[in-house]
Amino acid sequence: MIEPKEIVNMVASMAFFIYLYHIYKNSPDKTLPQTWFWGLMLITVSNIATVIEGFIWGNFFNFIEHSSFTAACLFFFIGALHIKPSSNIE
């Protein structure tokens, strides 16, 4: 059974991913790690799989949902490790 909050989460994550991708591509200085965008994309995939699992192949899309969310967490962690502290503290 599909819950309305799952659809809202899916739409919100898709909109946020598109917005953040647009901001990143038009930014002159690429300060955020690229792995964070892969992580955000995987969270979007996870939210899409959550909605699809209510219609077809529940076990398969449940596996996709949890696997992509776990991989997203790893990408965020790797991205956080690559952030260098700024040295312009006055």
C-alpha positions in Angstrom: 0.0 0.0 0.0 1.3 3.4 -1.0 1.2 6.2 1.6 0.8 9.8 0.5 4.0 10.8 2.4 6.0 8.5 0.2 4.8 10.3 -3.0 5.5 13.7 -1.4 9.0 12.5 -0.4 9.7 11.3 -3.9 8.6 14.5 -5.6 10.5 16.7 -3.1 13.7 14.7 -3.5 13.4 14.9 -7.3 12.8 18.6 -7.2 15.7 19.2 -4.8 18.1 17.0 -6.8 17.3 19.0 -10.0 17.6 22.3 -8.2 20.9 21.4 -6.6 22.3 20.1 -9.8 21.4 23.3 -11.6 23.0 25.4 -8.8 26.2 23.2 -8.9 26.5 23.4 -12.7 26.2 27.2 -12.8 28.5 27.8 -9.8 31.9 29.2 -10.7 33.6 27.5 -7.8 32.7 23.8 -7.3 33.1 23.7 -3.5 30.8 20.7 -2.7 32.1 17.2 -3.3 30.8 15.5 -6.3 30.1 12.4 -4.2 27.3 14.3 -2.5 25.4 14.6 -5.7 25.7 10.9 -6.3 24.4 10.4 -2.8 21.5 12.7 -3.4 20.7 10.9 -6.7 20.7 7.6 -4.8 18.3 9.0 -2.2 16.0 10.0 -5.1 16.3 6.5 -6.5 15.4 5.1 -3.1 12.3 7.3 -2.9 11.2 6.3 -6.4 11.7 2.6 -5.5 9.6 3.1 -2.4 6.7 4.2 -4.5 7.1 1.6 -7.2 7.3 -1.3 -4.7 3.6 -0.6 -3.9 2.7 -1.5 -7.4 4.9 -4.3 -8.6 7.7 -6.6 -7.5 7.6 -5.5 -3.8 10.6 -7.5 -2.6 12.8 -6.4 -5.5 12.1 -2.7 -5.2 12.4 -2.9 -1.4 15.9 -4.3 -1.9 16.7 -1.5 -4.3 15.3 1.1 -1.9 17.4 0.0 1.0 20.5 -0.7 -1.0 20.5 2.7 -2.7 19.9 4.5 0.6 22.9 2.6 2.2 25.1 3.5 -0.8 24.0 7.1 -0.5 25.1 7.2 3.1 28.5 5.9 2.0 28.8 8.5 -0.7 28.0 11.3 1.8 30.6 9.9 4.2 33.2 9.7 1.5 32.3 13.3 0.4 32.6 14.5 4.0 36.1 13.0 4.2 37.2 15.0 1.2 36.2 18.4 2.5 39.2 20.5 3.3 38.9 23.0 6.2 39.3 26.6 5.1 42.4 28.3 6.4 41.1 31.8 6.2 39.9 32.0 9.8 40.8 35.4 11.3 
